[in-house]
Amino acid sequence: MVTFGKRKVGDGEPCFITYEAGPTHDGLESAKRLVKMAADAGADAVKFQIFDPDRLVADRKMLFPYEVLVDRNTGAMEMIEEPLYDILCRRCMTQDEWRKLKKYCDSLDLAFFATVGFEEDIALLVELNCDSIKIASGDVNHFPLLRQVARTGMCVQLDTGSSSLGEVEAAVDVIRSEGNENIIIHQCPSGYPARLNSINLNIIPTLKRMFSFPVAFSDHTPGWEMDVAAVALGANLLEKTITEDRTTRSVEHIFSLEPHEMNRFIEVIREVETALGSNRRVLHEQELVKRLKARRSLYVVSNAKRGQRLGDVTVEFRRPGTGIAPDRYEELCNYTFRDDLAAGSVVQLDHLLTPKS
């Protein structure tokens, strides 16, 4: 169990739902529109990505491949490539703009956090009094960055896409060595969108067994089927990307939720949580009453005489189950009838007398 602002994240708590807007905005105004949509849908948090492309990407011509949606009706897709530097520049904002966006999130009572790349980004989130900070999967072995993030005392969310379990363990050890136990571990499949054979949802229970921290699922697939499955497997947090338009020709839009889907996504997850119920079989009062219609009771087929043994009377087991249940018949066979009972009557316990010893 970890603390995330006013919420707790972990087993026994409702799944924490984060809407990811980091890759799908192109500046402050579009970021604010996505924030408003996330808040209106009932999300717990919204997430962004704070990177300095000039410092992060040494090779500005390095190509990044991804798919875009070409036709909504047919689902036709197109693979395109463009420099990663150009992609990151589209979502880059000044520190002052990030301050304005955080203030806007606060006004909507929506938690704000971000993936960070450099020390000044960490300092900015500290200044903004954020509750959480995230490490990208590509930085799982960036121990200096992990140490700096851990020292903030914020909840550290660790992406683990394309990482071995040994690398995840090493990263967690580094964070804990700085005294930070407020950790959430993300299963984040690779690919834009992720292929089915790369999602590996079964790692979620494995991570929960290995670590004493909540486990999240960062979804890179269209729709929400994989999110439903993740919750069923025990995911404590979901991170789902949102967009204003899924056909936008840029990375991650293709598998993002559009405005008309954002509210329903959360409703579906809450419905699944309710349906999952408890790992104990708990029967509600209505169920106990309703099941009597399907269960059976003891009925006499022939007339029963006062003093006659129950075992000597022809009986059948019929619905509803408002009389003596079949599982008690054998133990009551030596009981006798207190009074005459007409054929076709249901047998109640107060119709019988305990045999004399």
C-alpha positions, 0 to 999 in steps of 0.5 A, a space after each residue: 500500500 502506498 500513499 498518493 495524495 488523498 488516495 491510497 494505492 494497493 490491494 483492498 483499494 479501488 483501482 487508481 486510474 491515471 489518464 496519460 496525456 504526455 505524448 498526445 498534447 502539442 502545447 499548453 492549450 491542448 494539454 489543458 483540454 486533455 486535463 479537463 476531459 480527464 477530470 470530467 471523466 472522473 480520473 484520479 490523476 493525469 500524467 505528462 512527460 517532461 523531457 528536454 529534447 536537446 539534452 536527451 537525444 544526441 542523434 537528432 536524426 535517429 528514427 522512431 517507428 510507430 503506427 497511425 490510424 488511417 481509416 476509422 471505418 476499416 481500421 486501416 493503419 500505416 507505419 511511419 517513421 520520424 526522428 524521435 527528436 521531432 516527436 519530443 519537441 512537439 510535447 516540450 513546454 517551458 517550466 512556466 507552462 508546466 506551472 500553469 498546467 499544474 495550477 489548472 489541475 489543482 483547480 480541478 482537484 486532479 492529481 498531476 505527475 510526470 515522467 522526468 528526465 533530468 535533475 531540473 525536472 525533478 526539482 520542478 515537480 518538487 516545487 509544484 508539490 506533486 505527489 508522484 514522479 515517474 521513471 521511464 522504462 528506458 531509465 530503469 538502469 539509470 541509477 543516478 536518476 533513480 537516486 535523485 527521484 527517490 530522495 524527493 520522498 515522492 511516490 516513485 512509479 517505475 516503468 519496466 517495459 523491456 526490462 528483465 526481472 533482475 533489472 527491476 529488482 536492482 532498480 527497486 533496491 536503489 530506490 529503497 536504499 535511499 529510504 523511499 518505500 513509496 513505490 509502484 511498479 508498472 508492467 508496460 508492454 513495448 510497441 506503439 501499439 503493443 502486440 498481443 504477444 508482448 503484453 504478458 499480463 501474467 507478469 502482474 501476479 508475479 510482480 505482486 508476489 516478488 515485491 511488497 508494492 502495488 503493481 500497475 498496468 500501463 496500457 498501449 493497446 486500443 480499447 480497454 479489454 487488456 485493462 479489464 484483464 489487468 484489473 482481474 489479475 490484480 493491477 492496483 493502478 491503470 495508466 491509459 493514454 487519452 487523445 482528442 483525436 485518434 487519427 492524429 498522425 503522431 505517436 500513441 494516438 492510435 491506441 488512446 481513448 477519445 473524449 466520448 470513451 473516457 467516462 465509460 472506461 472508468 465505469 467499466 473498470 468500476 463495474 469489473 471491480 464490483 463484479 470481482 467481489 471478494 475471495 470469500 463466498 459472501 451471500 447477500 440476504 437477497 441471494 439467500 431468499 432468492 435461492 429458496 425458489 430453486 432449492 427443494 423441501 421435504 413433502 409427504 406424498 401420502 398422508 402422515 399419521 400422528 406418531 408415525 416415523 418420518 422414515 416410514 412415510 413416502 416423501 419427495 423433494 420439491 421446490 421451493 425450499 421453504 421446508 425441511 431441506 434434503 440434507 436433513 432428511 436422513 438425520 430426521 428419519 426416526 423423528 415422529 409426526 406430532 399430528 396428522 399431515 395431509 398428502 402433498 404438504 411441506 414438512 416443517 421441523 415443528 411437525 416432528 417430535 424428537 425420538 425418545 431415547 
